[in-house]
């Protein structure tokens, strides 16, 4: 039985080098609080180091207090001064 998953990919910037971006982390509610999330994050940390990454990054919605507390408990730091922006599909068509 699958208890959760982590979806991630490699990225690279000129200023900060190679990074592992965590797009999604999910743990089935029946398995939460039993170490599965921490195990996945430890595995991702090992993967990032093996791939020569300088850091691992992700975003969490501000209302997801459980996730924010989980990441904080692992030692994660909120990146100050950064705001996420996006172009919707309609704006992409208008800009293209």
NUZAGU-120782 format. One record per residue: residue in three letters; x, y, z of N, C-alpha, C in turn. Coordinates in pm, whole numbers, padded with zeros to 5 digits, always signed. Layout:
N
AlaXYZXYZXYZ;...
This chain:
96
Unk+00084-00118+00000+00000+00000+00000+00089+00124+00000;Unk+00056+00218-00084+00129+00344-00090+00082+00435+00023;Unk+00179+00485+00100+00142+00573+00211+00160+00720+00174;Unk+00228+00747+00063+00248+00885+00020+00343+00892-00097;Unk+00370+01014-00140+00463+01034-00250+00524+01172-00243;Unk+00635+01187-00313+00700+01317-00331+00730+01331-00479;Unk+00688+01441-00539+00715+01469-00679+00813+01586-00684;Unk+00928+01564-00746+01030+01669-00749+01101+01668-00883;Unk+01175+01775-00909+01256+01783-01031+01377+01873-01006;Unk+01475+01858-01094+01597+01939-01085+01576+02073-01151;Unk+01639+02174-01096+01642+02307-01155+01779+02367-01134;Unk+01805+02477-01200+01934+02543-01184+01918+02691-01214;Unk+01985+02773-01133+01987+02917-01158+02132+02962-01163;Unk+02154+03074-01228+02290+03128-01235+02340+03170-01097;Unk+02252+03226-01017+02293+03279-00886+02305+03173-00778;Unk+02215+03075-00780+02209+02980-00668+02246+02838-00705;Unk+02282+02813-00828+02325+02679-00869+02210+02581-00882;Unk+02246+02455-00878+02150+02346-00896+02067+02328-00768;Unk+01939+02299-00788+01850+02275-00674+01751+02164-00707;Unk+01697+02104-00604+01591+02006-00618+01462+02076-00577;Unk+01367+02084-00669+01240+02150-00640+01136+02045-00603;Unk+01079+02058-00486+00973+01969-00441+00840+02029-00484;Unk+00780+01969-00584+00653+02017-00637+00536+01976-00548;Unk+00541+01853-00499+00428+01805-00420+00475+01696-00323;Unk+00430+01705-00201+00453+01603-00099+00317+01567-00042;Unk+00284+01440-00046+00154+01396+00005+00172+01271+00090;Unk+00111+01271+00205+00106+01155+00293-00041+01124+00320;Unk-00081+01001+00296-00217+00958+00322-00252+00991+00468;Unk-00370+01048+00493-00407+01085+00630-00394+00971+00731;Unk-00414+00847+00687-00402+00732+00778-00258+00706+00821;Unk-00161+00766+00750-00020+00744+00780+00049+00867+00836;Unk-00022+00977+00849+00040+01099+00899+00077+01085+01046;Unk+00188+01150+01081+00236+01145+01219+00311+01018+01254;Unk+00344+00938+01152+00411+00810+01177+00551+00805+01115;Unk+00602+00921+01070+00740+00926+01020+00755+00917+00870;Unk+00647+00895+00797+00656+00882+00651+00701+01010+00582;Unk+00648+01122+00626+00687+01251+00567+00834+01281+00592;Unk+00877+01255+00713+01018+01278+00746+01108+01186+00665;Unk+01067+01061+00648+01145+00967+00567+01155+01015+00423;Unk+01045+01062+00366+01049+01114+00229+01141+01236+00219;Unk+01133+01326+00315+01218+01445+00311+01365+01408+00329;Unk+01395+01311+00413+01533+01264+00429+01583+01202+00298;Unk+01498+01125+00232+01534+01064+00105+01559+01171-00001;Unk+01475+01274-00003+01494+01384-00098+01623+01460-00069;Unk+01656+01477+00058+01781+01544+00094+01901+01464+00044;Unk+01896+01333+00061+02004+01247+00011+02013+01253-00141;Unk+01899+01252-00207+01895+01261-00353+01954+01393-00400;Unk+01914+01502-00336+01965+01635-00373+02117+01639-00362;Unk+02171+01586-00255+02316+01586-00237+02384+01498-00342;Unk+02325+01382-00371+02382+01292-00471+02383+01355-00610;Unk+02287+01443-00637+02276+01510-00767+02355+01640-00772;Unk+02426+01673-00665+02508+01793-00662+02431+01921-00641;Unk+02317+01912-00576+02234+02031-00553+02289+02115-00438;Unk+02273+02245-00452+02312+02340-00348+02201+02356-00244;Unk+02078+02325-00284+01964+02343-00194+01843+02267-00247;Unk+01743+02256-00163+01613+02205-00203+01512+02314-00171;Unk+01418+02336-00261+01321+02443-00241+01180+02391-00270;Unk+01082+02457-00212+00943+02425-00234+00859+02541-00186;Unk+00732+02532-00212+00637+02632-00165+00529+02561-00085;Unk+00471+02631+00009+00357+02580+00084+00255+02693+00095;Unk+00130+02657+00081+00025+02758+00093+00019+02810+00236;Unk-00007+02939+00250-00002+03000+00383-00109+02948+00478;Unk-00215+02890+00426-00319+02835+00512-00288+02693+00559;Unk-00186+02630+00499-00154+02492+00532-00059+02487+00653;Unk-00115+02519+00768-00036+02531+00891+00034+02400+00926;Unk-00034+02287+00904+00028+02158+00936+00155+02138+00854;Unk+00150+02169+00725+00268+02154+00639+00377+02252+00681;Unk+00340+02377+00707+00438+02477+00747+00508+02436+00877;Unk+00432+02384+00972+00491+02339+01097+00580+02216+01076;Unk+00538+02128+00986+00619+02009+00955+00754+02051+00899;Unk+00754+02140+00799+00879+02186+00738+00966+02262+00839;Unk+00902+02345+00920+00976+02420+01022+01041+02324+01121;Unk+00970+02219+01157+01024+02120+01248+01146+02047+01194;Unk+01158+02043+01061+01275+01982+00997+01390+02082+00982;Unk+01363+02209+01017+01467+02311+01007+01458+02399+00884;Unk+01351+02386+00806+01336+02467+00685+01322+02615+00720;Unk+01371+02699+00632+01363+02843+00650+01275+02903+00540;Unk+01188+02994+00579+01105+03064+00482+01193+03166+00412;Unk+01185+03168+00280+01268+03260+00202+01205+03399+00203;Unk+01267+03489+00277+01214+03625+00291+01227+03702+00160;Unk+01133+03792+00139+01140+03881+00024+01104+03818-00108;Unk+01044+03700-00107+01010+03632-00232+00859+03619-00242;Unk+00807+03655-00356+00664+03637-00383+00649+03556-00511;Unk+00554+03467-00511+00528+03384-00628+00436+03459-00723;Unk+00470+03459-00850+00387+03519-00954+00355+03412-01058;Unk+00249+03434-01133+00214+03338-01238+00141+03409-01351;Unk+00144+03347-01467+00063+03387-01582-00041+03277-01602;Unk-00168+03313-01603-00273+03217-01632-00270+03184-01781;Unk-00343+03081-01821-00346+03041-01962-00395+03156-02050;Unk-00499+03227-02004-00552+03337-02086-00449+03448-02101;Unk-00374+03477-01996-00270+03579-02005-00155+03533-02094;Unk-00121+03405-02088-00018+03353-02178-00057+03375-02323;Unk-00183+03347-02355-00230+03367-02493-00227+03514-02531;Unk-00262+03599-02438-00263+03742-02466-00121+03796-02484;Unk-00027+03744-02407+00112+03791-02415+00186+03736-02537;Unk+00148+03618-02581+00222+03549-02689+00209+03618-02823;
